[in-house]
């Protein structure tokens, strides 16, 4: 996944700096997330629609 290695990763503005967060990167056709403490570790990928559904469910308290 060369695109993932070259992605522009960011942390949530709600991150409190304690190292317990994930990083997110938007690619052309997907969103990828990774553990900020293990940047060379595995990534979780999702479609854009799947990511929007996930974030919406979290915001509504469903997850």
CORURLIN-V399229 format. One record per residue. RES is the residue in one letter. SS is DSSP state (H for helix, E for strand, - for the rest). OMEGA is omega in whole degrees, 0 to 359 (NA if undefined). D_FIRST is the distance of its C-alpha to the first C-alpha in whole Angstrom. Layout:
res=RES ss=SS omega=OMEGA d_first=D_FIRST
res=RES ss=SS omega=OMEGA d_first=D_FIRST
This chain:
res=X ss=- omega=182 d_first=0
res=X ss=H omega=180 d_first=4
res=X ss=H omega=180 d_first=5
res=X ss=H omega=181 d_first=5
res=X ss=H omega=181 d_first=7
res=X ss=- omega=183 d_first=9
res=X ss=- omega=175 d_first=10
res=X ss=- omega=183 d_first=14
res=X ss=- omega=175 d_first=14
res=X ss=E omega=176 d_first=18
res=X ss=E omega=178 d_first=20
res=X ss=- omega=174 d_first=23
res=X ss=- omega=177 d_first=26
res=X ss=- omega=179 d_first=28
res=X ss=- omega=183 d_first=26
res=X ss=- omega=175 d_first=29
res=X ss=- omega=181 d_first=28
res=X ss=- omega=179 d_first=28
res=X ss=- omega=181 d_first=25
res=X ss=- omega=182 d_first=25
res=X ss=- omega=176 d_first=22
res=X ss=E omega=174 d_first=19
res=X ss=E omega=183 d_first=16
res=X ss=E omega=173 d_first=15
res=X ss=E omega=175 d_first=13
res=X ss=E omega=174 d_first=14
res=X ss=- omega=185 d_first=11
res=X ss=- omega=188 d_first=13
res=X ss=- omega=181 d_first=13
res=X ss=E omega=174 d_first=12
res=X ss=E omega=178 d_first=13
res=X ss=E omega=178 d_first=11
res=X ss=E omega=177 d_first=13
res=X ss=E omega=176 d_first=13
res=X ss=E omega=183 d_first=17
res=X ss=- omega=180 d_first=18
res=X ss=- omega=184 d_first=19
res=X ss=- omega=187 d_first=16
res=X ss=- omega=178 d_first=14
res=X ss=- omega=182 d_first=12
res=X ss=- omega=183 d_first=12
res=X ss=- omega=175 d_first=11
res=X ss=- omega=176 d_first=10
res=X ss=E omega=181 d_first=12
res=X ss=E omega=180 d_first=11
res=X ss=E omega=171 d_first=14
res=X ss=E omega=177 d_first=15
res=X ss=H omega=179 d_first=17
res=X ss=H omega=178 d_first=21
res=X ss=H omega=179 d_first=20
res=X ss=H omega=179 d_first=19
res=X ss=H omega=178 d_first=22
res=X ss=H omega=179 d_first=24
res=X ss=H omega=181 d_first=23
res=X ss=H omega=178 d_first=24
res=X ss=H omega=179 d_first=27
res=X ss=H omega=177 d_first=28
res=X ss=H omega=181 d_first=28
res=X ss=H omega=180 d_first=30
res=X ss=H omega=181 d_first=32
res=X ss=- omega=181 d_first=33
res=X ss=- omega=178 d_first=32
res=X ss=- omega=NA d_first=29
